[in-house]
Amino acid sequence: MILVDGTVMDRDTIASTLDAAPPWDSFIIEDARIVETGTDSAALIYRARADRDSGESTFEAIMTSVYRVVAGAPRLALYQQTTSTH
């Protein structure tokens, strides 16, 4: 996982931080599209806006989630956020 601030996390770090993260109160996904990357993989690219009740500013980014088929099921291989506010 590569976050909008440049933080890179491995699987174990992701699992431990997601459990502690507050949930999103609302989110909007726009402009979703799939880009084929091979016979058993694809990238899902989309723009998102999300808010939490905590009073933080709205999170806006363009996301890319790359999936591979492993043992017949799609598995997330890489997730990246790119800022959309600059």
Secondary structure, DSSP 8 states (H G I E B T S, - for coil): -B-TTS-B--HHHHHHHHHHS---SEEEEEEEEEEEEETTEEEEEEEEEEE-TT----EEEEEEEEEEEETTEEEEEEEEEEE---
